[in-house]
Amino acid sequence: LVPRIDLAERNVVTGVPAVMARLSIAPFS
């Protein structure tokens, strides 16, 4: 069984870098 908190943490760990990449790419593009 995988706790929902674990899934949430994985989503954050994988989601934050993606958002950061988009925010960092936008100004420099």
N, CA, C, O and CB atoms as a CASP TS submission, in Angstrom:
PFRMAT TS
TARGET T0000
AUTHOR 0000-0000-0000
METHOD Language model
MODEL 1
PARENT N/A
ATOM      1  N   LEU     1       0.841  -1.205   0.000  1.00  0.00           N
ATOM      2  CA  LEU     1       0.000   0.000   0.000  1.00  0.00           C
ATOM      3  C   LEU     1       0.873   1.250   0.000  1.00  0.00           C
ATOM      4  O   LEU     1       1.845   1.344   0.749  1.00  0.00           O
ATOM      5  CB  LEU     1      -0.950   0.009   1.226  1.00  0.00           C
ATOM      6  N   VAL     2       0.517   2.192  -0.837  1.00  0.00           N
ATOM      7  CA  VAL     2       1.281   3.445  -0.912  1.00  0.00           C
ATOM      8  C   VAL     2       0.431   4.577  -0.358  1.00  0.00           C
ATOM      9  O   VAL     2      -0.642   4.858  -0.892  1.00  0.00           O
ATOM     10  CB  VAL     2       1.719   3.754  -2.379  1.00  0.00           C
ATOM     11  N   PRO     3       0.885   5.227   0.694  1.00  0.00           N
ATOM     12  CA  PRO     3       0.125   6.335   1.283  1.00  0.00           C
ATOM     13  C   PRO     3      -0.086   7.459   0.282  1.00  0.00           C
ATOM     14  O   PRO     3       0.750   7.693  -0.590  1.00  0.00           O
ATOM     15  CB  PRO     3       0.841   6.873   2.520  1.00  0.00           C
ATOM     16  N   ARG     4      -1.198   8.143   0.412  1.00  0.00           N
ATOM     17  CA  ARG     4      -1.467   9.258  -0.504  1.00  0.00           C
ATOM     18  C   ARG     4      -0.424  10.350  -0.339  1.00  0.00           C
ATOM     19  O   ARG     4      -0.094  11.058  -1.291  1.00  0.00           O
ATOM     20  CB  ARG     4      -2.874   9.833  -0.264  1.00  0.00           C
ATOM     21  N   ILE     5       0.094  10.481   0.879  1.00  0.00           N
ATOM     22  CA  ILE     5       1.114  11.504   1.124  1.00  0.00           C
ATOM     23  C   ILE     5       2.352  11.214   0.276  1.00  0.00           C
ATOM     24  O   ILE     5       2.978  12.130  -0.257  1.00  0.00           O
ATOM     25  CB  ILE     5       1.488  11.562   2.631  1.00  0.00           C
ATOM     26  N   ASP     6       2.696   9.936   0.159  1.00  0.00           N
ATOM     27  CA  ASP     6       3.864   9.566  -0.634  1.00  0.00           C
ATOM     28  C   ASP     6       3.637   9.958  -2.091  1.00  0.00           C
ATOM     29  O   ASP     6       4.534  10.483  -2.750  1.00  0.00           O
ATOM     30  CB  ASP     6       4.156   8.048  -0.514  1.00  0.00           C
ATOM     31  N   LEU     7       2.434   9.698  -2.584  1.00  0.00           N
ATOM     32  CA  LEU     7       2.119  10.057  -3.966  1.00  0.00           C
ATOM     33  C   LEU     7       2.163  11.567  -4.138  1.00  0.00           C
ATOM     34  O   LEU     7       2.649  12.071  -5.151  1.00  0.00           O
ATOM     35  CB  LEU     7       0.735   9.511  -4.371  1.00  0.00           C
ATOM     36  N   ALA     8       1.656  12.282  -3.149  1.00  0.00           N
ATOM     37  CA  ALA     8       1.660  13.746  -3.223  1.00  0.00           C
ATOM     38  C   ALA     8       3.091  14.266  -3.258  1.00  0.00           C
ATOM     39  O   ALA     8       3.411  15.183  -4.015  1.00  0.00           O
ATOM     40  CB  ALA     8       0.896  14.357  -2.028  1.00  0.00           C
ATOM     41  N   GLU     9       3.952  13.671  -2.428  1.00  0.00           N
ATOM     42  CA  GLU     9       5.351  14.104  -2.409  1.00  0.00           C
ATOM     43  C   GLU     9       6.000  13.832  -3.762  1.00  0.00           C
ATOM     44  O   GLU     9       6.772  14.651  -4.260  1.00  0.00           O
ATOM     45  CB  GLU     9       6.135  13.387  -1.282  1.00  0.00           C
ATOM     46  N   ARG    10       5.684  12.679  -4.357  1.00  0.00           N
ATOM     47  CA  ARG    10       6.268  12.365  -5.667  1.00  0.00           C
ATOM     48  C   ARG    10       5.782  13.364  -6.703  1.00  0.00           C
ATOM     49  O   ARG    10       6.551  13.794  -7.562  1.00  0.00           O
ATOM     50  CB  ARG    10       5.912  10.923  -6.101  1.00  0.00           C
ATOM     51  N   ASN    11       4.501  13.736  -6.627  1.00  0.00           N
ATOM     52  CA  ASN    11       3.965  14.704  -7.585  1.00  0.00           C
ATOM     53  C   ASN    11       4.671  16.042  -7.436  1.00  0.00           C
ATOM     54  O   ASN    11       4.962  16.710  -8.428  1.00  0.00           O
ATOM     55  CB  ASN    11       2.448  14.878  -7.393  1.00  0.00           C
ATOM     56  N   VAL    12       4.947  16.433  -6.196  1.00  0.00           N
ATOM     57  CA  VAL    12       5.636  17.705  -5.957  1.00  0.00           C
ATOM     58  C   VAL    12       7.069  17.631  -6.462  1.00  0.00           C
ATOM     59  O   VAL    12       7.559  18.551  -7.116  1.00  0.00           O
ATOM     60  CB  VAL    12       5.617  18.064  -4.457  1.00  0.00           C
ATOM     61  N   VAL    13       7.729  16.529  -6.149  1.00  0.00           N
ATOM     62  CA  VAL    13       9.132  16.375  -6.555  1.00  0.00           C
ATOM     63  C   VAL    13       9.259  16.400  -8.070  1.00  0.00           C
ATOM     64  O   VAL    13      10.231  16.936  -8.602  1.00  0.00           O
ATOM     65  CB  VAL    13       9.717  15.065  -5.998  1.00  0.00           C
ATOM     66  N   THR    14       8.278  15.822  -8.774  1.00  0.00           N
ATOM     67  CA  THR    14       8.351  15.775 -10.231  1.00  0.00           C
ATOM     68  C   THR    14       7.718  17.006 -10.857  1.00  0.00           C
ATOM     69  O   THR    14       8.052  17.372 -11.984  1.00  0.00           O
ATOM     70  CB  THR    14       7.672  14.517 -10.756  1.00  0.00           C
ATOM     71  N   GLY    15       6.805  17.647 -10.134  1.00  0.00           N
ATOM     72  CA  GLY    15       6.080  18.790 -10.689  1.00  0.00           C
ATOM     73  C   GLY    15       6.823  20.100 -10.522  1.00  0.00           C
ATOM     74  O   GLY    15       6.829  20.929 -11.432  1.00  0.00           O
ATOM     75  N   VAL    16       7.454  20.301  -9.364  1.00  0.00           N
ATOM     76  CA  VAL    16       8.138  21.576  -9.105  1.00  0.00           C
ATOM     77  C   VAL    16       9.233  21.854 -10.132  1.00  0.00           C
ATOM     78  O   VAL    16       9.277  22.956 -10.679  1.00  0.00           O
ATOM     79  CB  VAL    16       8.740  21.575  -7.700  1.00  0.00           C
ATOM     80  N   PRO    17      10.115  20.900 -10.413  1.00  0.00           N
ATOM     81  CA  PRO    17      11.168  21.155 -11.416  1.00  0.00           C
ATOM     82  C   PRO    17      10.580  21.505 -12.771  1.00  0.00           C
ATOM     83  O   PRO    17      11.140  22.333 -13.490  1.00  0.00           O
ATOM     84  CB  PRO    17      12.081  19.935 -11.554  1.00  0.00           C
ATOM     85  N   ALA    18       9.454  20.887 -13.136  1.00  0.00           N
ATOM     86  CA  ALA    18       8.827  21.175 -14.429  1.00  0.00           C
ATOM     87  C   ALA    18       8.325  22.613 -14.459  1.00  0.00           C
ATOM     88  O   ALA    18       8.497  23.321 -15.451  1.00  0.00           O
ATOM     89  CB  ALA    18       7.663  20.193 -14.706  1.00  0.00           C
ATOM     90  N   VAL    19       7.700  23.037 -13.359  1.00  0.00           N
ATOM     91  CA  VAL    19       7.199  24.417 -13.292  1.00  0.00           C
ATOM     92  C   VAL    19       8.366  25.391 -13.278  1.00  0.00           C
ATOM     93  O   VAL    19       8.331  26.417 -13.957  1.00  0.00           O
ATOM     94  CB  VAL    19       6.311  24.625 -12.039  1.00  0.00           C
ATOM     95  N   MET    20       9.388  25.074 -12.514  1.00  0.00           N
ATOM     96  CA  MET    20      10.563  25.939 -12.444  1.00  0.00           C
ATOM     97  C   MET    20      11.197  26.067 -13.824  1.00  0.00           C
ATOM     98  O   MET    20      11.639  27.147 -14.214  1.00  0.00           O
ATOM     99  CB  MET    20      11.589  25.389 -11.427  1.00  0.00           C
ATOM    100  N   ALA    21      11.238  24.970 -14.552  1.00  0.00           N
ATOM    101  CA  ALA    21      11.821  24.986 -15.895  1.00  0.00           C
ATOM    102  C   ALA    21      11.010  25.906 -16.801  1.00  0.00           C
ATOM    103  O   ALA    21      11.576  26.689 -17.564  1.00  0.00           O
ATOM    104  CB  ALA    21      11.880  23.557 -16.487  1.00  0.00           C
ATOM    105  N   ARG    22       9.695  25.810 -16.718  1.00  0.00           N
ATOM    106  CA  ARG    22       8.844  26.662 -17.563  1.00  0.00           C
ATOM    107  C   ARG    22       9.040  28.128 -17.205  1.00  0.00           C
ATOM    108  O   ARG    22       9.131  28.984 -18.085  1.00  0.00           O
ATOM    109  CB  ARG    22       7.355  26.273 -17.411  1.00  0.00           C
ATOM    110  N   LEU    23       9.106  28.412 -15.896  1.00  0.00           N
ATOM    111  CA  LEU    23       9.256  29.806 -15.465  1.00  0.00           C
ATOM    112  C   LEU    23      10.629  30.345 -15.860  1.00  0.00           C
ATOM    113  O   LEU    23      10.766  31.520 -16.199  1.00  0.00           O
ATOM    114  CB  LEU    23       9.054  29.927 -13.938  1.00  0.00           C
ATOM    115  N   SER    24      11.639  29.488 -15.817  1.00  0.00           N
ATOM    116  CA  SER    24      12.998  29.938 -16.124  1.00  0.00           C
ATOM    117  C   SER    24      13.202  30.052 -17.631  1.00  0.00           C
ATOM    118  O   SER    24      13.986  30.880 -18.096  1.00  0.00           O
ATOM    119  CB  SER    24      14.034  28.975 -15.521  1.00  0.00           C
ATOM    120  N   ILE    25      12.493  29.217 -18.394  1.00  0.00           N
ATOM    121  CA  ILE    25      12.643  29.241 -19.852  1.00  0.00           C
ATOM    122  C   ILE    25      11.916  30.452 -20.438  1.00  0.00           C
ATOM    123  O   ILE    25      12.404  31.071 -21.383  1.00  0.00           O
ATOM    124  CB  ILE    25      12.101  27.932 -20.480  1.00  0.00           C
ATOM    125  N   ALA    26      10.752  30.791 -19.880  1.00  0.00           N
ATOM    126  CA  ALA    26       9.937  31.876 -20.434  1.00  0.00           C
ATOM    127  C   ALA    26      10.707  33.195 -20.546  1.00  0.00           C
ATOM    128  O   ALA    26      10.721  33.791 -21.623  1.00  0.00           O
ATOM    129  CB  ALA    26       8.704  32.081 -19.575  1.00  0.00           C
ATOM    130  N   PRO    27      11.353  33.673 -19.465  1.00  0.00           N
ATOM    131  CA  PRO    27      12.039  34.967 -19.533  1.00  0.00           C
ATOM    132  C   PRO    27      13.233  34.951 -20.486  1.00  0.00           C
ATOM    133  O   PRO    27      13.547  35.965 -21.109  1.00  0.00           O
ATOM    134  CB  PRO    27      12.503  35.377 -18.149  1.00  0.00           C
ATOM    135  N   PHE    28      13.892  33.809 -20.598  1.00  0.00           N
ATOM    136  CA  PHE    28      15.113  33.738 -21.409  1.00  0.00           C
ATOM    137  C   PHE    28      14.829  33.405 -22.864  1.00  0.00           C
ATOM    138  O   PHE    28      15.698  33.585 -23.717  1.00  0.00           O
ATOM    139  CB  PHE    28      16.058  32.707 -20.834  1.00  0.00           C
ATOM    140  N   SER    29      13.638  32.925 -23.159  1.00  0.00           N
ATOM    141  CA  SER    29      13.340  32.504 -24.533  1.00  0.00           C
ATOM    142  C   SER    29      13.240  33.719 -25.450  1.00  0.00           C
ATOM    143  O   SER    29      12.995  33.571 -26.647  1.00  0.00           O
ATOM    144  CB  SER    29      12.027  31.687 -24.582  1.00  0.00           C
TER
END
